[in-house]
């Protein structure tokens, strides 16, 4: 019975891997071929790297921990193995000529994909535990790694000039102003993380170590901070007021000449929003996308704070009765009728576009439409144990230089909307689909 169950689950996961591949294949197709050697974000690899990286990651993961297969392309496997996360460091200096030709990279990808599928189809996993759980874990890792890249690649392609992309269809949503009151969240508990037991679903290593945290009473904004809200901060010279910025954040802002969100452009006296496929007059009711540094400065300017990870959880999943919901709206699985997520749109929607996407306390838009910065540095839960097959996935970022984000964006896959999932970024990276909401005591 256990073997049958394991086989069925693995077959389902293999289908999910195929779907995730289709997603990233389609994403690369919006880039005109001559632009694949571009580097739209200076801190990241050229786009071509990611064409090879997704398959190289799967191959290196499965080859070493599932298949016990020999590499036929060790140099390429190494070249495409690792991305970049520079924190206030030097920028990559490689040139297009330093990379293989596009045809060679595509042949490499096709070859690895065929070898992986043949091995997965055989079901012969000599390097995995006999109970099949290890194979399931590795398949989940491959799927979610690819889906996370489907989002972070969108950040990169967002910065690519419009003429270097093939436009995609876009749905229009009605703009509507939204009052943004403070809502009362009574004192209670927030359960962070997943329990460490055999019944737990898949989670990344940083998700494990469930603990109940007591959260004192606080107040939180019903909606995320909108572009219109943030414009008030700019017009009040928030970027020029030293008192709203930490010393490190101020230095970063001044050295880089930052005077507004990376998604905005000014043509005096007008402001414009740089969407994925077109520029438009600033949509005032969309959530503002900013770095953690900018979000923190706004919160200080407004006399408020960014929520802690535990406060965000309490507002999102808690109830007055003391129990906690699976999703903010209840137990119903996430579908795109409930929010702006799972690749339904390329750009944000108004902060009040999905009224059913709200918690028991009435806090709205908590999943999708933009990740939400918290004030909590990314760190381990009690009893943290790194994945043996991917030891640096989380532990490399437990450095007090990355902050937890919760929620999800328009380009976040539905399976990553689980309550325990944690995202994180450094505070000076302005290209993430990330906004915030404020809290008060």
C-alpha positions in Angstrom: 0.0 0.0 0.0 2.8 2.4 0.9 4.6 1.7 -2.4 1.4 2.3 -4.3 0.7 5.6 -2.5 4.3 6.7 -3.1 4.2 5.9 -6.8 0.9 7.8 -7.2 2.3 10.9 -5.4 5.5 10.8 -7.5 3.5 10.6 -10.7 1.4 13.6 -9.7 4.6 15.5 -8.8 6.2 14.6 -12.1 3.1 16.2 -13.8 3.5 19.3 -11.7 7.1 19.5 -12.8 6.0 19.3 -16.4 3.6 22.2 -15.8 6.3 24.3 -14.1 8.5 23.7 -17.1 5.8 24.9 -19.4 5.5 28.0 -17.3 9.1 29.0 -17.5 9.4 28.0 -21.2 6.6 30.4 -21.9 8.2 33.1 -19.9 11.5 32.9 -21.9 9.4 33.2 -25.1 8.4 36.7 -24.3 12.0 37.8 -24.7 13.2 38.5 -28.2 16.1 36.1 -29.0 18.6 38.9 -29.5 17.9 40.1 -25.9 18.7 36.8 -24.2 22.2 37.9 -23.6 21.1 41.2 -21.9 21.5 41.9 -18.1 18.4 43.9 -17.2 19.4 44.1 -13.5 23.0 44.9 -12.9 23.3 42.7 -9.8 22.1 39.5 -11.6 23.2 37.1 -14.3 22.4 37.6 -17.9 19.0 36.2 -19.0 20.7 33.3 -20.8 22.1 32.0 -17.5 18.6 31.2 -16.3 17.7 29.4 -19.5 20.4 26.9 -18.5 20.1 27.2 -14.8 16.7 25.7 -14.3 17.6 22.4 -15.9 21.1 22.4 -14.4 19.6 22.8 -11.0 17.2 19.9 -11.5 19.9 17.7 -13.0 22.4 18.4 -10.3 19.8 17.8 -7.6 18.5 14.5 -9.0 21.8 13.2 -10.3 23.4 13.5 -6.9 20.6 12.5 -4.6 18.1 10.4 -6.6 19.5 8.8 -9.8 23.2 8.1 -9.1 23.9 9.1 -12.8 27.1 10.3 -14.3 27.4 13.8 -15.8 28.2 14.1 -19.5 28.6 17.9 -19.4 30.4 18.7 -16.1 31.5 22.2 -17.2 28.0 23.2 -18.2 26.6 21.7 -15.1 28.9 23.9 -13.0 28.5 27.0 -15.2 24.7 27.1 -14.7 24.7 25.8 -11.1 24.5 29.0 -9.0 22.8 32.4 -9.2 23.9 35.6 -7.6 22.7 37.5 -4.5 25.1 40.4 -4.1 24.6 42.4 -0.8 26.3 45.8 -1.3 29.1 44.1 -3.2 30.7 44.2 -6.6 28.7 43.7 -9.8 29.3 40.9 -12.2 31.7 41.9 -15.1 31.2 39.1 -17.6 30.5 39.8 -21.2 28.1 38.1 -23.7 31.1 36.5 -25.4 31.9 34.7 -22.2 28.8 32.6 -22.4 28.0 29.6 -24.7 25.9 30.1 -27.9 22.1 30.0 -27.5 21.9 26.8 -29.7 24.4 25.1 -27.4 22.5 26.1 -24.3 19.2 24.9 -25.7 20.7 21.5 -26.7 22.1 21.2 -23.2 18.6 21.9 -21.7 16.9 19.4 -24.0 19.5 16.7 -23.3 19.1 17.1 -19.5 15.4 17.3 -19.6 15.3 14.0 -21.6 17.7 12.3 -19.2 15.7 13.5 -16.2 12.4 12.3 -17.6 13.8 8.9 -18.6 15.1 8.4 -15.0 11.9 9.7 -13.4 9.8 7.5 -15.6 11.8 4.4 -14.6 11.1 5.0 -10.9 14.5 3.4 -10.1 16.0 5.7 -7.4 19.0 4.0 -5.9 20.1 7.1 -4.1 16.8 7.8 -2.4 15.3 6.4 0.8 13.2 3.3 0.2 10.0 4.8 1.6 9.8 7.2 -1.3 9.6 10.3 0.9 13.1 11.5 -0.2 12.0 11.3 -3.9 8.9 13.3 -3.1 10.9 15.9 -1.3 13.3 16.3 -4.2 10.5 16.6 -6.7 8.9 19.3 -4.6 12.2 21.1 -4.4 12.6 21.0 -8.1 9.0 22.2 -8.8 9.1 25.1 -6.3 12.6 26.2 -7.2 11.4 26.6 -10.8 8.2 28.4 -9.8 10.1 30.8 -7.6 12.4 31.5 -10.6 9.3 32.1 -12.7 8.6 35.0 -10.4 12.1 36.4 -9.9 12.6 36.2 -13.7 9.6 38.4 -14.1 11.3 41.0 -11.9 14.2 40.8 -14.3 12.2 40.9 -17.5 10.2 43.8 -16.1 13.4 45.9 -16.4 14.0 44.9 -20.0 13.1 47.6 -22.6 9.7 47.2 -24.1 11.0 46.7 -27.6 13.0 43.7 -26.5 9.9 41.9 -25.3 6.9 40.3 -27.1 3.8 41.9 -25.5 1.2 39.6 -23.9 -2.5 40.2 -23.3 -3.4 42.1 -20.3 -6.8 42.3 -18.5 -8.1 45.7 -17.3 -9.3 46.2 -13.8 -11.5 49.1 -12.6 -9.6 51.7 -10.6 -11.4 52.6 -7.4 -10.1 54.6 -4.4 -10.0 52.8 -1.1 -10.2 54.2 2.4 -7.5 52.5 4.5 -8.6 52.3 8.1 -6.6 50.9 11.0 -8.2 47.6 12.2 -8.0 46.3 15.7 -6.3 42.9 16.2 -6.8 41.5 19.7 -4.0 39.8 21.6 -3.6 36.2 20.8 -1.3 33.5 19.4 0.3 33.1 16.0 1.6 29.7 15.0 4.7 30.1 12.9 6.2 27.3 10.9 5.4 23.6 10.3 5.7 20.8 12.9 8.5 18.3 12.4 6.6 15.0 11.9 6.0 12.5 9.2 2.5 13.9 8.5 3.8 17.4 7.7 3.4 18.5 4.1 6.4 19.6 2.0 8.1 22.8 3.2 11.5 24.3 2.9 14.0 23.9 5.7 13.3 27.4 7.1 9.5 26.6 7.4 10.0 23.9 10.0 10.0 24.3 13.8 6.4 25.2 14.6 6.0 27.5 17.6 3.2 29.5 19.0 4.0 33.1 19.6 2.0 35.4 21.8 1.1 38.6 20.0 -0.1 41.6 22.0 -3.0 43.7 20.8 -2.1 45.9 17.8 -3.7 47.7 14.9 -3.0 47.2 11.2 -4.1 48.8 8.0 -6.9 47.1 6.1 -5.0 47.5 2.8 -1.5 47.6 1.6 0.0 51.1 1.1 -1.1 52.4 -2.3 0.8 54.4 -4.9 -1.4 57.4 -3.9 -0.4 57.0 -0.3 3.3 56.8 -1.1 3.0 59.8 -3.4 2.2 61.9 -0.3 5.4 60.8 1.3 7.4 61.8 -1.8 5.6 65.2 -2.1 6.4 65.8 1.6 10.1 65.4 0.7 10.3 62.0 2.4 13.3 61.0 0.3 15.1 64.1 1.4 14.4 63.9 5.2 17.3 62.2 6.9 15.3 61.5 10.1 13.1 58.8 8.4 16.0 56.7 7.2 18.5 54.5 9.0 22.2 55.4 8.5 22.7 52.4 6.2 19.5 53.0 4.2 20.3 56.7 3.8 23.8 55.9 2.5 22.4 53.4 0.0 19.8 55.9 -1.2 22.2 58.8 -1.6 25.0 56.8 -3.3 22.5 55.5 -5.8 20.6 58.7 -6.3 17.2 57.1 -5.4 14.4 59.6 -5.2 11.3 57.5 -6.0 10.3 53.8 -6.4 12.1 51.8 -9.1 8.7 51.2 -10.8 7.9 54.9 -11.2 9.1 57.5 -13.7 8.5 61.3 -13.5 7.9 63.6 -16.4 7.1 66.7 -14.5 4.6 67.3 -13.2 3.2 63.8 -14.0 4.2 60.4 -12.6 4.1 57.2 -14.6 4.2 53.5 -13.7 6.5 51.1 -15.6 4.4 48.0 -16.2 5.6 44.8 -17.6 4.6 45.6 -21.2 3.6 49.3 -21.2 4.0 52.5 -19.3 0.8 54.2 -17.9 -0.2 57.1 -15.8 0.5 56.2 -12.1 -2.3 53.8 -11.0 -3.1 55.4 -7.7 -5.0 52.5 -6.2 -2.3 49.8 -7.0 0.0 48.8 -4.2 3.3 50.6 -4.2 6.3 48.3 -4.9 9.4 49.4 -3.0 12.5 48.2 -1.2 12.5 47.4 2.6 14.5 50.6 3.1 11.8 52.7 1.4 9.0 51.0 3.2 10.7 51.5 6.5 11.2 55.2 5.8 7.5 55.6 4.9 6.4 53.9 8.1 8.5 56.3 10.2 7.2 59.3 8.3 3.6 58.2 8.9 4.2 57.5 12.6 3.7 53.8 12.2 5.8 50.6 11.9 6.2 47.6 9.6 4.6 44.5 11.1 6.6 41.7 12.6 6.3 38.3 11.0 4.2 37.2 14.0 1.9 40.3 13.7 1.3 39.6 10.0 0.4 36.0 10.8 -1.9 37.0 13.6 -3.7 39.5 11.3 -3.9 37.1 8.4 -4.8 33.7 9.9 -6.0 34.4 13.5 -9.6 34.6 14.7 -11.4 36.0 17.6 -12.2 32.5 18.8 -8.5 31.6 19.0 -8.3 29.1 16.2 -6.3 29.8 13.0 -7.3 29.5 9.4 -5.5 27.7 6.6 -5.8 30.8 4.4 -6.9 34.3 5.4 -10.4 33.7 3.9 -10.8 30.2 5.4 -10.1 26.7 4.2 -11.0 27.0 0.5 -7.9 26.4 -1.7 -6.4 29.4 -3.4 -7.8 30.1 -6.9 -7.6 33.3 -8.9 -11.1 34.4 -8.2 -9.8 35.2 -4.7 -6.8 37.2 -5.5 -4.1 38.5 -7.9 -1.8 35.5 -7.8 -0.8 32.3 -9.7 0.3 34.1 -12.8 -3.2 35.5 -13.6 -1.8 39.0 -14.3 1.5 40.6 -15.2 0.9 43.7 -13.1 -0.8 44.6 -9.8 -4.5 45.2 -9.3 -6.1 47.8 -7.0 -5.6 47.1 -3.4 -9.3 46.6 -2.9 -9.9 44.5 -6.1 -10.7 41.2 -4.3 -13.0 41.8 -1.4 -13.3 38.0 -0.5 -9.5 38.0 0.1 -9.7 39.0 3.7 -9.0 37.6 7.1 -11.4 37.0 10.0 -10.4 40.5 11.3 -11.2 42.1 7.9 -7.6 42.7 6.8 -7.8 42.6 3.0 -5.5 41.5 0.1 -3.1 39.5 2.3 -2.3 36.9 -0.4 -1.3 38.1 -3.9 -0.9 41.5 -5.5 2.5 42.0 -3.9 4.7 40.5 -1.2 4.6 42.3 2.1 7.7 43.4 3.9 7.9 42.7 7.6 10.3 44.1 10.2 11.6 40.6 11.1 15.1 39.7 9.9 15.1 36.3 8.2 16.3 33.7 10.6 15.7 30.1 11.7 12.8 28.7 13.7 13.7 26.6 16.8 15.5 23.4 16.0 16.4 24.5 12.4 18.0 21.8 10.4 19.3 22.6 6.9 18.4 20.3 4.0 21.3 18.0 3.6 21.0 18.2 -0.2 20.7 22.0 -0.3 22.5 23.2 2.9 22.8 26.9 1.8 19.2 27.4 0.7 18.2 29.2 3.9 21.3 29.2 6.2 23.3 31.4 3.8 20.9 34.2 4.4 20.6 34.1 8.2 22.8 37.1 8.3 20.6 39.9 9.7 20.8 41.5 6.2 17.6 39.9 4.7 14.0 40.5 5.8 11.0 38.2 5.8 8.3 38.9 3.3 4.8 37.3 3.5 1.8 37.0 1.1 2.7 36.7 -2.5 2.5 38.6 -5.8 0.7 38.4 -9.1 3.5 36.1 -10.3 3.5 33.8 -7.2 2.4 30.2 -7.8 -0.7 29.0 -5.9 1.3 26.2 -4.1 3.6 28.9 -2.6 0.7 30.6 -0.8 0.7 28.1 2.1 0.7 29.7 5.5 4.2 28.6 6.5 6.0 29.8 3.3 8.5 32.5 3.9 10.2 34.7 1.3 13.1 37.1 2.0 15.2 39.7 0.3 17.9 42.2 1.2 16.6 45.7 2.2 18.2 47.5 -0.7 16.9 45.5 -3.7 14.2 47.6 -5.3 13.0 45.3 -8.1 10.9 42.9 -6.2 7.1 42.8 -6.5 6.9 43.8 -2.8 4.9 46.4 -0.9 3.8 46.7 2.7 1.1 47.7 5.1 1.7 49.5 8.4 0.8 48.7 12.0 0.3 50.8 15.1 0.2 50.0 18.8 
